[in-house]
Amino acid sequence: MKFSKLSQLFLVSAIGLLVASLLTACQLVSVDYVFLAATAGVGTSTDGSIETFAVDSQSGALRTGQPAVDSGGVAPVAMAVSAQYTDLYVAHQGDNSVVHFAIGSTGVLAKKDSITLSAPPTALAVNAAGTYLYVVSGSNSATLSEFALSSGTIGAVTQQENLVVPGYTGDVIIPTGVTVIPNNNAVYVAAYDQSAYNPGGSTTSTANPGWVFGYAVGSGGALTPSQGSPYLSGVKPSALTAEPTNRFIYVTDFASNELIGYSITSGSSLNFLVNGPFKTGNEPSAVAIDPRGIYIYVTNTLDSTVSSYAITLSTGTPTATVSSSQTPSNATDTAPVALAVDPALGRFVYTANYLGNSISGFQLTPTTGVLALAQASPYPAAAKPTALVIVPHGNHSIQSITP
């Protein structure tokens, strides 16, 4: 059969439109942005950098989003994002700064304001109401500072608390993590006593090395020490997190290779989970919980793995889950130091790998908590990444899983 030139042109156009529609249908659809802080600067800058990655909605694979931006300070070590996913805060140890960025709908970061502390910050957290920013800092003496927030802007210090172990007021306390429970009613800080735990050096104190400091949050952000605070917490607590129903917190012990669980009673007081602590891999460094509050994930820096646990909801007890390779851990790139779980639907987990200069990605099986390596993982990143957060966007950002 012969076609006229007009018919041939029509056929070619139709085929072109079909191919174009198929290509459009095959394009990656992003459901989240992953922001990664790294020590390496942008261009010749001595500051750190923040890279943006877009998450494929089907596979969890990452692709580079917006160009990397200057983090606004030297040696970023921690990041926190507001519950509304509109504001990002970055703590820097190199110049004692905390820098605030506004997060655009397409993942674009815009620097807004910053503060400078008197000592290096180590961790920070934002309460769910978006009214207070909590920063822990110090290399010789530890301090918890509470800053007022107004539409994301960092305001004045509303209260500061010195972290001191009773009976050992002269000891050097090093803060390592801070978390706010979702109902905004309590803040907890993980710290260790360097005077009592100093590998390779001398010790001058007989105090227990590891501690968690608890504070009830009252009207106007008033901080009141929880009854019984500070609480024993192993040897060298390295990170902590709260689950979404305000009943439990979990702390990683870097030195003892353990996960320590506490129940929250009387508003903010802590009690050990009676069947803990729970075994982790070697040198656990970060901990995160999925948005339903039923799975816990821990990065093990020395092993370069992520451990997975299922939480018994009635007791808070974490039980190690088994991966598809019949082991309780999942391999990452070298030396993971931070991790985050997709906060809206809880389908993906990512780690920042300090010595691998990369991000490792995993798909989370919702019914079991088991992780499977995401397509093309690990993903190259800037040198020595230290922290990451995940921000949903579009319609995905208003979806959530009820615990």
N, C-alpha and C positions, 0 to 999 in steps of 0.2 A: 504494500500500500504506500502510495506517495502522499506527502503532506505539502500543502502550500506553505510559502514562507510565513504567512500570518499564523497558520496552524502550528508550525514549528516554533515560532516565537512564543506563542501561547503555552505550548507544552514545556518549553524551557523555563518560562516564568513560573509555571505551576510547580515544576520540580524544584526550582530555587526556593519558592516559598515553603514547600514541604521540608526541604533540608534545613532551612533557617528555623522553622518551628521546632524541628527535632533537636537542633543544636541548642535552642533556647530552653527546651524542656530538660536537656541534659546538663545545663549549667548548675554549678553548685549553689545551693540555697543556704545562706548563712543564718544560724539561729542564735549565735552568741559571738561575742568578741572576747578574746583572751589578751590581757595586757600583761606584758612581761618586763620586769625591771632588771637591768643588767649593769654591771660595773663599767663596761665599755661605753664611752661617749659617742656622740654623733659627730662624724667628721673629725676635726681636731680638738673638739671640746674635751675638757678634763672632767666634765660632769658625767653622771650616769645617763642611761638612755631608757626609754620605754618603747617597746615594740608592740604593734597591734597585729593580731592574727584573727582571721575569720574562721568560724567553725562550720563545717559542712553538716547540714541537718541530718543526713542519712548515715554517714560513716564516722563522723567525728574528726575527719581529717582537717588539718589546719592549712591555711594558705595566708600569705602575707597580705595584710589589709592596708591601712594607712602607713605612710613612711614613718620610720622611727623618729621620736622627738626627744629633745633634751629633757632629762628628768628634773632639771632645775636645781640640782645639788650634787654633791660629791659622795660616791659610794652608797647608792640606795640599798637598803637592807629589808624593808618591809613595805607593804601596801595594804590599804583598806578601801573598801568601796561602800557608799551609802546604800541603805536598804532600797532606796528608790532608783538606784543605778544611775544617778545623775552626777555624782561627785566621786573623785578619786583622790586619795591622799597617799603621799610617798614620803617615807622617813629615810633620812640620809645620815650615816655615821661620820662621813668625811668632813662635813661642815655643820653638824648638829641641827639640820633644818628639817622641817616638814613642809612639803609643797602641795598645794591644792590645785587640781585640774577639774574643769567642767567636762563632762562626757557628752559629746554630740550623738545624735540619733544614728549616724553612720560610723561611729567609732572614733571620730576626730576628737583629740584632746586639746583643750585650751587652758593654758596656765592662768590662774586667777590671783592667788595670793600665797603667802608663805609666812612661817614663823621660824625663829631661831631659838633653840634651847640652850641651856647652860652646860649640858652634858650630852653625849651621843645617845640618840634614841635607838631602841632595839626592836620595839613592836608598837603597833597602834590598832585601835578598833573604833568603830562608829556605832552608836546605839541605833536600834531599829527606828526610833522616832526621828532620827536625824538632828537631834538637838545637842549632842555632846560628842566630842572626839576625845578618846582616852589614849595617852601616850606614856609608855614607860621608858625611862632613860637612866643612864648612869654607868660609869665604869669603876667608880670607887664607892659611891653610895647610890642606892636605887631610889627613884622617885616615880610615883604615879601622878600625872598631871591631867586634869579635866579641863577641856577648853569648850566654851560655848560655841555653837554653830548657828548661823543665821543664813538660810538659803544656801547652805554649803560653805559660806565664808567662815574662816577660822577667827573667832573673837578672843576675848580675854580669858585668862585662866580663872576658873570659878573655884577650884580647890586643888591643892597639892597635898600628897601624902608621902612621907618618907617611909620606906619599907625597912623595918628594923625587926630583928628577931629578939623577943624578950629575953633578957639576961645576957645578951651578947651584942650590946649596942655599939661596940667598936668594930664589929666584923664587917668585912666588905661583901655587900650583897649585890649580885649581878642579875638584873631582870632579863627574862628571856621571852615572855609572851604575855598577852593580855586578851581577855574576851569579855563580852557583855552578853548576858542571857537575853533571849529575844523579847521578854516582857519589859526590858529596860530597868529591872529592879535590883540588879546586882552586877558587880564587876569583880573579876578575878585576875590575879597576876601570878605568873609562875616565875620563880627566881631560885638561885642557888647561892650558898654561902661560900665564897671563894676562900675565906679564912679557914674553912673546915674541909674544903675539897679543892685541891690544887695539884693535879697530876703533873709530875715532873718538878714540882717545887715544894716548899715547906708549908706546913699548916700551923696555925697559931690558935685554933679554936677547937673545942670539943663539941660544938653544936652539931645538930643534924644538918647535913648539907642542903637537902632539897626542901622547898617550901611553896605553898600556895597562899597568897594573901587574899582575903575576901572582904568586900565592902558592900553594904546595902546602899542603894541610891534612893534618897528621899526627895522631898520637895525642893525645887530649885537646883537639883543636882547634888544636894548635900551627901557627902560620903561618910558613912559610919562603919567602923570595923565590925565584921560579922562576929558573932559569938564564937569563941574558940580560935579565931584567926590570930596568927597564921597557922596553917595546917601542914603536918608532915607530908612530904611528897618525894620520897625516894632519895636519890643522890644528886642528879643533875637534870631537873625538869627542863625540857627544851621547847615545848609548845603546849597549848591547851585549847580546847574548844567546848562549846556548849551545844546540847542537842535542842531541837526546836520546841519541845514541850516544857522547857524550863525545869526539868527534873534531875538532870545529870550533867556533870562535866567530866572530861577525860584529859589526862595529862600524859605526855610522853616523857620517859626517863632515859635520856641519852646515854648515861653511864651504866645503868642496870639492864638496858634492853627490855624495858617493860612499858606497858600501858596501864596507868593507874586511873581507876574510876571512882567517882564520888557521887553520892546522892545529895541533892539540895533540900534542906529542911528548914523550917521556920523562916522562910523567905530567902535567906542567903547563907545560912550555916551549912557546912559540909560534913558528911560522914563517909568513911571508906565503904566501897562495895565489899561485902563480906567475903566474896570468893575471889577477890583480886589480890595482887596485880596480875596482869595478863601478858604473856610472852609476845615480844615483837621480834623483828630482825635486829641486826647489829646497828647501833647508833641511830635510833629513831629521832627524827628531826622535825617532823611536821605532822599534823593530824587534821582531818576534816570529816564532816558527817554529811550524808546526802540529805536533800531537803525534806524527805519523809521521816528522817530520824531513825532509820532502821539499819543503816550500814555505816561503818567507820573505816577510814582508810589512813594508813600511816606510811610515811616515807622512811626507809632505812638507808641512811647515807653510805655506810660502809659496804653494805651488801648490794647497793644499787637496785633496790626492789621497792615495791609497794605491798604492804600487808593489808588484807581485807578481813573485816569482821562483820558478823550479823549481830544486831543488838536484840536481846530478849526484852521486849517492851515492858513487861511487868517488873523486871528487876534491874534493867540497865546492863546486864551482863553481856559483854562482847564475846562471841565465839568465832574462831578463825574459819573463814570460808575456803573452799578448795577450788582452785582454778581449773581450766580445761586441761592443764598439764599435770593435774593431780598433786599440785603443791600449793601451800597456803600463801605464796608470794608471787609477784609478777615482776619481771625484769624491766628496768628502766635503762636509760643511758647513765653515764657515770655520775655518782654522787648527787642524788636528788636531795634538795634542801627545802622545798616548798611544794604544796599541792593545793588543788581546788577541785570542787565538784560542781558541775553545771547546776546553778542554783534554782532554775525554773522547773525543769523536768527531771533532773537527776539522771541523765543518760550518759554523761561523759566525765572522765577524770583526767586531769593533766598534772604533770610534775615539772618543776624547774630543775634542771640538772646542772649543778655548778661547775663541775669539771668536764661535763660532756658538751657544754655550750649549746644546749638544746632544750626542747620540750618533748617529753614523752606523753603520748595520748592513749587512752583506753576507752573502750565502750563498756558501759556498766549494764549488766543483766538485771532488770528491775525485780525479777522474781527470786533471785538468789544472791545478788550482790557480787557475783563473780565478774572479774574484769577480763576483757580480751583486747589485745593490742589493736589500736586503731590503724587504719590504712596509712602506709608510708611513714609510720612513726619509727624513730624520733624525727623531730623537725628542727633544722638548724636555726640557731639564734645567736645573739650577740654574746661576747665573752663574759663568762662568770655570771650567769643569771642568778638572782637571789630571791625573787618573789614573783608571784603571779596572782591575778584575780580574774574572774569570769563575769561578764556583764551581758545579760540577755538584751535583745533589742526588738523593735517592732511589736507585732502581736504576741510574739513569744515572751516578751518581757512582762506581760500582764498575766501570763499563765503561771500557775503554781500547783504544787502538790501538797495537800493537807496532811500533816503528820497523823 
